Amino acid sequence: MRWGAAAATAGVLLLGACAAPEFNYVKNSGQMTYFKVPHDWHAADTKTLDDALSGTNPDSVAAQQREQAWWSVLYDASAHPTAEHLVTGDETDEPVVYARVSPLTPEAQNEISLDSLRDLFLPVTDAARQQAAATATGGLPGFQLLRDQVLTPSSGLHGVRVTYEYEMDNSVLHTFDQIALVNSDSSKLYELIIRCSSRCYSDRSSELNDIATSFTVRSSS
């Protein structure tokens, strides 16, 4: 019986050792940037999204230079992962996370502020939302600011974490959880964005907060 118990215990330990890990640890050692995502989330190509965020024509020399200078990744909990889920979300109720590291031009460095970091993805500050409302599209409805936190991690980094809601396609309310950091001379931007429907964000708040708080940057300047 002792041998039987030992064999059963060994079997349990073996099954535990063979089980899939809970998280994938995403890292770029060269950029000293790390975060984790659930193991069953799927990577998706970011080229089209990066072109849109950088404002470059995908066929231009600037787009080629951007591809060489940027590091970006996107993970989607949907069974049909796509970078479009970060900006539309109408086809899925699943969360998506996007992260990038990108250099800033001298002009951008001169304009960097905590407010510009808040407005990096969508308008969050009063001034940015008023400006968006004055455009032909009228901006997005349903804005609600849920978190506005100034971050001062080690290694001379500083930035913000903002969490906010907007109504997206089909009037579905979505939550965006964004971290934006710059290094001490504002020459490099580090960004992480999580998007999920607000219902999804509420239901999975602990899991999504774990992803956000795992975002770690160790800048050398």
Number of C-alpha atoms within 10 A of each C-alpha: 6 7 8 9 10 11 12 12 12 12 12 12 12 11 11 11 10 9 9 11 11 11 14 14 12 15 16 13 9 6 16 13 19 16 20 18 23 18 13 16 20 17 17 17 15 20 16 13 18 21 18 12 11 14 11 16 13 16 9 10 11 15 18 14 11 19 16 10 11 14 18 19 19 23 25 25 21 17 11 11 19 19 23 16 21 21 14 14 22 16 11 16 19 19 24 30 26 21 23 18 23 20 17 15 12 10 8 13 16 12 11 16 15 18 16 18 22 24 19 15 15 17 21 24 15 11 12 17 17 14 13 16 15 11 9 7 8 12 17 17 13 13 17 13 14 12 13 14 12 16 15 13 14 12 13 15 22 17 25 23 21 21 21 21 22 22 17 18 14 9 12 15 18 24 25 25 21 27 25 26 24 29 20 14 11 22 17 19 20 24 23 22 22 24 28 26 23 21 14 16 22 12 11 14 13 11 12 23 13 14 19 21 11 14 18 16 23 16 18 11 13
